[in-house]
């Protein structure tokens, strides 16, 4: 993926958005937009057409599964969630997520997933 690609960071935790942004900046990405709930994620996705979405599952208003139902097939989406049950991972992938990172994660795991895109 081009390092100039736009990345949407969708997570209700500002701290988690910052952690992900720092990791992605560390591997050269520069173009970020952020959303703090599922409705905002869908709106920003439709308005700004990011190439990559880092998507939380547990978020207010609409959760990450609801977001995947709307945009899952339209972008490269990596779910980043504390919910690690096989059933959830399976559902996310069925809805279009290309990969799934379980919180807490380390920097190397995220770098590896991005490199694999
Ligand atoms: Mg959350």
Backbone and ligand atoms as CSV (ligand in chain L), in Angstrom:
chain,resi,resn,atom,element,x,y,z
A,1,UNK,N,N,0.837,-1.206,0.000
A,1,UNK,CA,C,0.000,0.000,0.000
A,1,UNK,C,C,0.868,1.250,0.000
A,2,UNK,N,N,0.500,2.222,-0.827
A,2,UNK,CA,C,1.248,3.489,-0.894
A,2,UNK,C,C,1.238,4.191,0.461
A,3,UNK,N,N,2.365,4.759,0.845
A,3,UNK,CA,C,2.435,5.438,2.138
A,3,UNK,C,C,1.643,6.755,2.129
A,4,UNK,N,N,1.304,7.225,0.932
A,4,UNK,CA,C,0.482,8.441,0.847
A,4,UNK,C,C,-1.014,8.127,0.967
A,5,UNK,N,N,-1.356,6.845,1.054
A,5,UNK,CA,C,-2.759,6.443,1.156
A,5,UNK,C,C,-3.414,7.042,2.398
A,6,UNK,N,N,-4.693,7.392,2.236
A,6,UNK,CA,C,-5.431,7.940,3.371
A,6,UNK,C,C,-5.884,6.814,4.289
A,7,UNK,N,N,-5.716,7.032,5.591
A,7,UNK,CA,C,-6.062,6.019,6.591
A,7,UNK,C,C,-7.121,6.575,7.536
A,8,UNK,N,N,-8.195,5.824,7.721
A,8,UNK,CA,C,-9.226,6.186,8.703
A,8,UNK,C,C,-8.992,5.387,9.984
A,9,UNK,N,N,-8.809,6.095,11.088
A,9,UNK,CA,C,-8.654,5.465,12.396
A,9,UNK,C,C,-9.986,5.603,13.122
A,10,UNK,N,N,-10.717,4.504,13.274
A,10,UNK,CA,C,-12.042,4.539,13.889
A,10,UNK,C,C,-12.008,3.792,15.217
A,11,UNK,N,N,-12.018,4.561,16.302
A,11,UNK,CA,C,-11.974,3.972,17.648
A,11,UNK,C,C,-12.507,5.036,18.600
A,12,UNK,N,N,-13.314,4.617,19.581
A,12,UNK,CA,C,-13.857,5.608,20.524
A,12,UNK,C,C,-12.811,6.069,21.536
A,13,UNK,N,N,-11.678,5.400,21.589
A,13,UNK,CA,C,-10.603,5.820,22.496
A,13,UNK,C,C,-9.605,6.714,21.757
A,14,UNK,N,N,-9.508,7.974,22.210
A,14,UNK,CA,C,-8.545,8.896,21.592
A,14,UNK,C,C,-7.126,8.365,21.776
A,15,UNK,N,N,-6.891,7.730,22.911
A,15,UNK,CA,C,-5.562,7.170,23.169
A,15,UNK,C,C,-5.226,6.076,22.151
A,16,UNK,N,N,-6.200,5.198,21.888
A,16,UNK,CA,C,-5.959,4.112,20.927
A,16,UNK,C,C,-5.732,4.669,19.522
A,17,UNK,N,N,-6.497,5.706,19.144
A,17,UNK,CA,C,-6.273,6.326,17.827
A,17,UNK,C,C,-4.844,6.870,17.748
A,18,UNK,N,N,-4.377,7.471,18.843
A,18,UNK,CA,C,-3.024,8.026,18.849
A,18,UNK,C,C,-1.960,6.920,18.755
A,19,UNK,N,N,-2.177,5.831,19.485
A,19,UNK,CA,C,-1.224,4.712,19.437
A,19,UNK,C,C,-1.107,4.183,18.008
A,20,UNK,N,N,-2.259,3.958,17.364
A,20,UNK,CA,C,-2.248,3.433,15.989
A,20,UNK,C,C,-1.608,4.435,15.030
A,21,UNK,N,N,-1.946,5.723,15.207
A,21,UNK,CA,C,-1.385,6.747,14.338
A,21,UNK,C,C,0.138,6.788,14.476
A,22,UNK,N,N,0.630,6.722,15.701
A,22,UNK,CA,C,2.084,6.736,15.931
A,22,UNK,C,C,2.767,5.561,15.227
A,23,UNK,N,N,2.150,4.384,15.304
A,23,UNK,CA,C,2.745,3.202,14.662
A,23,UNK,C,C,2.763,3.388,13.140
A,24,UNK,N,N,1.635,3.848,12.599
A,24,UNK,CA,C,1.555,4.027,11.144
A,24,UNK,C,C,2.480,5.142,10.668
A,25,UNK,N,N,2.589,6.199,11.442
A,25,UNK,CA,C,3.540,7.263,11.086
A,25,UNK,C,C,4.963,6.721,11.091
A,26,UNK,N,N,5.220,5.801,12.024
A,26,UNK,CA,C,6.550,5.209,12.126
A,26,UNK,C,C,6.950,4.420,10.892
A,27,UNK,N,N,5.932,3.926,10.131
A,27,UNK,CA,C,6.273,3.195,8.904
A,27,UNK,C,C,5.988,4.040,7.664
A,28,UNK,N,N,5.716,5.329,7.879
A,28,UNK,CA,C,5.717,6.256,6.747
A,28,UNK,C,C,4.385,6.829,6.314
A,29,UNK,N,N,3.283,6.408,6.920
A,29,UNK,CA,C,1.987,6.982,6.547
A,29,UNK,C,C,1.859,8.404,7.091
A,30,UNK,N,N,1.202,9.257,6.323
A,30,UNK,CA,C,1.121,10.677,6.711
A,30,UNK,C,C,-0.295,11.231,6.670
A,31,UNK,N,N,-1.213,10.477,6.069
A,31,UNK,CA,C,-2.530,11.047,5.748
A,31,UNK,C,C,-3.618,10.345,6.574
A,32,UNK,N,N,-4.066,10.990,7.634
A,32,UNK,CA,C,-4.996,10.348,8.566
A,32,UNK,C,C,-6.289,11.127,8.730
A,33,UNK,N,N,-7.372,10.383,8.892
A,33,UNK,CA,C,-8.620,10.953,9.378
A,33,UNK,C,C,-9.080,10.056,10.526
A,34,UNK,N,N,-9.908,10.618,11.402
A,34,UNK,CA,C,-10.290,9.872,12.598
A,34,UNK,C,C,-11.793,9.922,12.819
A,35,UNK,N,N,-12.302,8.872,13.455
A,35,UNK,CA,C,-13.708,8.825,13.837
A,35,UNK,C,C,-13.814,8.201,15.215
A,36,UNK,N,N,-14.761,8.701,16.026
A,36,UNK,CA,C,-14.850,8.198,17.404
A,36,UNK,C,C,-16.095,7.370,17.659
A,37,UNK,N,N,-16.882,7.145,16.603
A,37,UNK,CA,C,-18.010,6.196,16.729
A,37,UNK,C,C,-18.330,5.647,15.341
A,38,UNK,N,N,-19.232,4.666,15.307
A,38,UNK,CA,C,-19.487,3.984,14.044
A,38,UNK,C,C,-20.172,4.837,12.991
A,39,UNK,N,N,-21.068,5.723,13.433
A,39,UNK,CA,C,-21.752,6.585,12.457
A,39,UNK,C,C,-20.756,7.544,11.819
A,40,UNK,N,N,-19.891,8.124,12.663
A,40,UNK,CA,C,-18.873,9.035,12.142
A,40,UNK,C,C,-17.925,8.279,11.198
A,41,UNK,N,N,-17.619,7.047,11.536
A,41,UNK,CA,C,-16.733,6.247,10.680
A,41,UNK,C,C,-17.344,6.068,9.286
A,42,UNK,N,N,-18.629,5.740,9.234
A,42,UNK,CA,C,-19.291,5.536,7.937
A,42,UNK,C,C,-19.352,6.847,7.158
A,43,UNK,N,N,-19.705,7.946,7.857
A,43,UNK,CA,C,-19.779,9.252,7.189
A,43,UNK,C,C,-18.430,9.657,6.626
A,44,UNK,N,N,-17.383,9.514,7.439
A,44,UNK,CA,C,-16.054,9.929,6.970
A,44,UNK,C,C,-15.551,8.999,5.871
A,45,UNK,N,N,-15.893,7.718,5.970
A,45,UNK,CA,C,-15.504,6.791,4.913
A,45,UNK,C,C,-16.129,7.227,3.582
A,46,UNK,N,N,-17.421,7.500,3.605
A,46,UNK,CA,C,-18.121,7.864,2.370
A,46,UNK,C,C,-17.643,9.202,1.814
A,47,UNK,N,N,-17.309,10.141,2.710
A,47,UNK,CA,C,-16.888,11.471,2.260
A,47,UNK,C,C,-15.443,11.482,1.776
A,48,UNK,N,N,-14.593,10.683,2.404
A,48,UNK,CA,C,-13.149,10.838,2.158
A,48,UNK,C,C,-12.485,9.638,1.492
A,49,UNK,N,N,-13.220,8.565,1.327
A,49,UNK,CA,C,-12.715,7.382,0.625
A,49,UNK,C,C,-11.297,6.962,1.027
A,50,UNK,N,N,-11.067,6.676,2.304
A,50,UNK,CA,C,-9.737,6.212,2.702
A,50,UNK,C,C,-9.422,4.848,2.082
A,51,UNK,N,N,-8.134,4.569,1.889
A,51,UNK,CA,C,-7.721,3.278,1.322
A,51,UNK,C,C,-7.656,2.195,2.376
A,52,UNK,N,N,-7.426,2.623,3.615
A,52,UNK,CA,C,-7.269,1.684,4.726
A,52,UNK,C,C,-8.074,2.178,5.915
A,53,UNK,N,N,-8.761,1.246,6.576
A,53,UNK,CA,C,-9.514,1.583,7.795
A,53,UNK,C,C,-9.032,0.675,8.920
A,54,UNK,N,N,-8.655,1.281,10.044
A,54,UNK,CA,C,-8.359,0.543,11.259
A,54,UNK,C,C,-9.605,0.693,12.132
A,55,UNK,N,N,-10.309,-0.419,12.357
A,55,UNK,CA,C,-11.675,-0.332,12.898
A,55,UNK,C,C,-11.826,-1.053,14.228
A,56,UNK,N,N,-12.245,-0.296,15.240
A,56,UNK,CA,C,-12.596,-0.858,16.549
A,56,UNK,C,C,-13.961,-1.558,16.429
A,57,UNK,N,N,-14.233,-2.484,17.332
A,57,UNK,CA,C,-15.558,-3.119,17.332
A,57,UNK,C,C,-16.497,-2.449,18.339
A,58,UNK,N,N,-16.037,-2.318,19.582
A,58,UNK,CA,C,-16.922,-1.750,20.602
A,58,UNK,C,C,-16.827,-0.229,20.577
A,59,UNK,N,N,-17.818,0.392,19.953
A,59,UNK,CA,C,-17.900,1.848,19.841
A,59,UNK,C,C,-19.355,2.258,20.022
A,60,UNK,N,N,-19.584,3.493,20.479
A,60,UNK,CA,C,-20.959,3.961,20.644
A,60,UNK,C,C,-21.653,4.253,19.308
A,61,UNK,N,N,-22.946,4.437,19.388
A,61,UNK,CA,C,-23.848,4.810,18.290
A,61,UNK,C,C,-24.014,3.645,17.307
A,62,UNK,N,N,-22.933,3.298,16.615
A,62,UNK,CA,C,-22.916,2.071,15.817
A,62,UNK,C,C,-21.594,1.379,16.108
A,63,UNK,N,N,-21.616,0.068,16.270
A,63,UNK,CA,C,-20.363,-0.634,16.560
A,63,UNK,C,C,-19.653,-1.035,15.259
A,64,UNK,N,N,-18.499,-1.644,15.428
A,64,UNK,CA,C,-17.689,-1.978,14.265
A,64,UNK,C,C,-18.338,-2.996,13.330
A,65,UNK,N,N,-19.146,-3.881,13.887
A,65,UNK,CA,C,-19.848,-4.852,13.039
A,65,UNK,C,C,-20.863,-4.132,12.139
A,66,UNK,N,N,-21.580,-3.167,12.727
A,66,UNK,CA,C,-22.517,-2.359,11.919
A,66,UNK,C,C,-21.766,-1.615,10.812
A,67,UNK,N,N,-20.584,-1.111,11.159
A,67,UNK,CA,C,-19.781,-0.393,10.161
A,67,UNK,C,C,-19.370,-1.348,9.038
A,68,UNK,N,N,-18.934,-2.542,9.414
A,68,UNK,CA,C,-18.527,-3.531,8.406
A,68,UNK,C,C,-19.681,-3.887,7.483
A,69,UNK,N,N,-20.905,-3.953,8.042
A,69,UNK,CA,C,-22.069,-4.295,7.207
A,69,UNK,C,C,-22.263,-3.262,6.103
A,70,UNK,N,N,-21.869,-2.006,6.385
A,70,UNK,CA,C,-22.060,-0.950,5.382
A,70,UNK,C,C,-20.879,-0.757,4.454
A,71,UNK,N,N,-19.663,-0.890,4.983
A,71,UNK,CA,C,-18.502,-0.547,4.137
A,71,UNK,C,C,-17.494,-1.684,4.004
A,72,UNK,N,N,-17.836,-2.844,4.576
A,72,UNK,CA,C,-16.868,-3.933,4.651
A,72,UNK,C,C,-16.279,-4.384,3.328
A,73,UNK,N,N,-17.072,-4.263,2.273
A,73,UNK,CA,C,-16.579,-4.755,0.982
A,73,UNK,C,C,-15.961,-3.642,0.140
A,74,UNK,N,N,-15.934,-2.418,0.685
A,74,UNK,CA,C,-15.519,-1.266,-0.124
A,74,UNK,C,C,-14.099,-0.798,0.142
A,75,UNK,N,N,-13.438,-1.336,1.164
A,75,UNK,CA,C,-12.110,-0.831,1.525
A,75,UNK,C,C,-11.305,-1.956,2.137
A,76,UNK,N,N,-10.017,-1.704,2.337
A,76,UNK,CA,C,-9.208,-2.628,3.123
A,76,UNK,C,C,-9.422,-2.244,4.579
A,77,UNK,N,N,-9.992,-3.145,5.340
A,77,UNK,CA,C,-10.318,-2.855,6.732
A,77,UNK,C,C,-9.625,-3.866,7.636
A,78,UNK,N,N,-8.862,-3.348,8.580
A,78,UNK,CA,C,-8.273,-4.194,9.620
A,78,UNK,C,C,-8.998,-3.894,10.925
A,79,UNK,N,N,-9.629,-4.888,11.492
A,79,UNK,CA,C,-10.296,-4.715,12.779
A,79,UNK,C,C,-9.242,-4.759,13.886
A,80,UNK,N,N,-9.367,-3.833,14.831
A,80,UNK,CA,C,-8.473,-3.783,15.989
A,80,UNK,C,C,-9.371,-3.776,17.222
A,81,UNK,N,N,-9.460,-4.909,17.897
A,81,UNK,CA,C,-10.470,-5.030,18.952
A,81,UNK,C,C,-9.987,-5.882,20.120
A,82,UNK,N,N,-10.514,-5.560,21.290
A,82,UNK,CA,C,-10.262,-6.379,22.480
A,82,UNK,C,C,-11.103,-7.648,22.449
A,83,UNK,N,N,-12.115,-7.672,21.577
A,83,UNK,CA,C,-12.969,-8.859,21.457
A,83,UNK,C,C,-12.240,-9.872,20.589
A,84,UNK,N,N,-11.813,-10.975,21.216
A,84,UNK,CA,C,-10.971,-11.908,20.476
A,84,UNK,C,C,-11.590,-13.269,20.224
A,85,UNK,N,N,-12.892,-13.400,20.481
A,85,UNK,CA,C,-13.537,-14.704,20.259
A,85,UNK,C,C,-13.517,-15.086,18.778
A,86,UNK,N,N,-13.323,-16.373,18.535
A,86,UNK,CA,C,-13.285,-16.869,17.152
A,86,UNK,C,C,-14.527,-16.453,16.373
A,87,UNK,N,N,-15.691,-16.500,17.024
A,87,UNK,CA,C,-16.944,-16.162,16.337
A,87,UNK,C,C,-16.948,-14.736,15.826
A,88,UNK,N,N,-16.410,-13.827,16.647
A,88,UNK,CA,C,-16.365,-12.410,16.241
A,88,UNK,C,C,-15.386,-12.208,15.095
A,89,UNK,N,N,-14.230,-12.852,15.188
A,89,UNK,CA,C,-13.221,-12.723,14.134
A,89,UNK,C,C,-13.785,-13.261,12.812
A,90,UNK,N,N,-14.468,-14.403,12.921
A,90,UNK,CA,C,-15.082,-15.019,11.743
A,90,UNK,C,C,-16.118,-14.096,11.114
A,91,UNK,N,N,-16.981,-13.507,11.966
A,91,UNK,CA,C,-18.030,-12.619,11.452
A,91,UNK,C,C,-17.410,-11.400,10.770
A,92,UNK,N,N,-16.390,-10.814,11.417
A,92,UNK,CA,C,-15.749,-9.632,10.839
A,92,UNK,C,C,-15.165,-9.962,9.466
A,93,UNK,N,N,-14.536,-11.108,9.349
A,93,UNK,CA,C,-13.923,-11.484,8.068
A,93,UNK,C,C,-14.990,-11.772,7.013
A,94,UNK,N,N,-16.072,-12.409,7.436
A,94,UNK,CA,C,-17.176,-12.657,6.510
A,94,UNK,C,C,-17.738,-11.340,5.963
A,95,UNK,N,N,-17.745,-10.314,6.829
A,95,UNK,CA,C,-18.288,-9.009,6.425
A,95,UNK,C,C,-17.269,-8.170,5.655
A,96,UNK,N,N,-16.072,-8.688,5.467
A,96,UNK,CA,C,-15.129,-8.003,4.591
A,96,UNK,C,C,-13.823,-7.560,5.221
A,97,UNK,N,N,-13.664,-7.729,6.532
A,97,UNK,CA,C,-12.385,-7.338,7.148
A,97,UNK,C,C,-11.259,-8.187,6.563
A,98,UNK,N,N,-10.137,-7.542,6.218
A,98,UNK,CA,C,-9.018,-8.297,5.640
A,98,UNK,C,C,-8.152,-8.922,6.722
A,99,UNK,N,N,-8.204,-8.337,7.927
A,99,UNK,CA,C,-7.409,-8.903,9.013
A,99,UNK,C,C,-7.974,-8.453,10.351
A,100,UNK,N,N,-7.434,-9.000,11.428
A,100,UNK,CA,C,-7.999,-8.768,12.762
A,100,UNK,C,C,-6.850,-8.751,13.759
A,101,UNK,N,N,-6.733,-7.659,14.491
A,101,UNK,CA,C,-5.689,-7.524,15.511
A,101,UNK,C,C,-6.380,-7.451,16.872
A,102,UNK,N,N,-5.926,-8.283,17.800
A,102,UNK,CA,C,-6.555,-8.303,19.122
A,102,UNK,C,C,-5.769,-7.406,20.086
A,103,UNK,N,N,-6.511,-6.495,20.764
A,103,UNK,CA,C,-5.908,-5.644,21.795
A,103,UNK,C,C,-5.712,-6.475,23.064
A,104,UNK,N,N,-4.658,-6.270,23.824
A,104,UNK,CA,C,-3.543,-5.364,23.513
A,104,UNK,C,C,-2.611,-5.992,22.477
A,105,UNK,N,N,-2.074,-5.131,21.622
A,105,UNK,CA,C,-1.182,-5.605,20.557
A,105,UNK,C,C,0.162,-4.923,20.740
A,106,UNK,N,N,1.161,-5.404,20.050
A,106,UNK,CA,C,2.422,-4.657,20.055
A,106,UNK,C,C,2.677,-4.092,18.662
A,107,UNK,N,N,3.565,-3.135,18.631
A,107,UNK,CA,C,3.878,-2.399,17.403
A,107,UNK,C,C,4.187,-3.340,16.231
A,108,UNK,N,N,4.980,-4.381,16.502
A,108,UNK,CA,C,5.414,-5.283,15.439
A,108,UNK,C,C,4.228,-5.994,14.781
A,109,UNK,N,N,3.218,-6.345,15.594
A,109,UNK,CA,C,2.040,-7.025,15.035
A,109,UNK,C,C,1.336,-6.129,14.021
A,110,UNK,N,N,1.177,-4.855,14.381
A,110,UNK,CA,C,0.485,-3.921,13.485
A,110,UNK,C,C,1.319,-3.719,12.216
A,111,UNK,N,N,2.625,-3.529,12.386
A,111,UNK,CA,C,3.498,-3.333,11.230
A,111,UNK,C,C,3.426,-4.519,10.275
A,112,UNK,N,N,3.387,-5.714,10.840
A,112,UNK,CA,C,3.317,-6.957,10.055
A,112,UNK,C,C,2.023,-7.034,9.243
A,113,UNK,N,N,0.902,-6.710,9.875
A,113,UNK,CA,C,-0.405,-6.756,9.190
A,113,UNK,C,C,-0.472,-5.747,8.059
A,114,UNK,N,N,0.066,-4.548,8.310
A,114,UNK,CA,C,0.046,-3.503,7.275
A,114,UNK,C,C,0.945,-3.917,6.111
A,115,UNK,N,N,2.092,-4.464,6.431
A,115,UNK,CA,C,3.039,-4.872,5.397
A,115,UNK,C,C,2.447,-5.958,4.508
A,116,UNK,N,N,1.540,-6.753,5.079
A,116,UNK,CA,C,0.953,-7.872,4.329
A,116,UNK,C,C,-0.146,-7.418,3.354
A,117,UNK,N,N,-0.587,-6.179,3.443
A,117,UNK,CA,C,-1.687,-5.725,2.577
A,117,UNK,C,C,-1.244,-5.643,1.121
L,1,MG,MG,MG,-13.876,0.779,21.722
